Amino acid sequence: MGKSKQVGNHKSDKKKHISKTWKTKRRTKDLDQIHSDMKPDTATKLLNQEVDYDVTGCAQHYCLHCARYFMDMRSLKEHFKTKGHKKRLKLLREEPYTQAEAERAAGMGSYIAPKTVEVKTQTVEEDMD
């Protein structure tokens, strides 16, 4: 019998926290952050950004609800039809939690059911070049 070919099994310091890396690799904005982005003044700033060459699509094609940039208008419109975008719209219908709601849950008040917010897909302005 020969020696085992597995090397370095006991010194796995490099791979110790790989699960944390995998969980946070593609992390997007939380729902309450997106709700704050959906306010009219913030939304206009995000939808009409200056050209930035470091961002996908030069930061010109942005989905407000999913917090994602797209290469061109066509891919943005296709994204609006996807399952992921529709799921995100459904999740955004519920009003975000507040400090007052947290205190009521802790027993400092009576329960009030969360309100629903009407969320529609953003309108797309096409450039006529």
Secondary structure by P-SEA (a helix, b strand, c coil): ccccccccccccccccaaaaaaaaccccccaaaaaaaacaaaaaaaacccccccccccccccccccccccccaaaaaaaaacaaaaaaaaaacbbbbcaaaaaaaaccbbbbcbbbbbbccbbbbbbcc
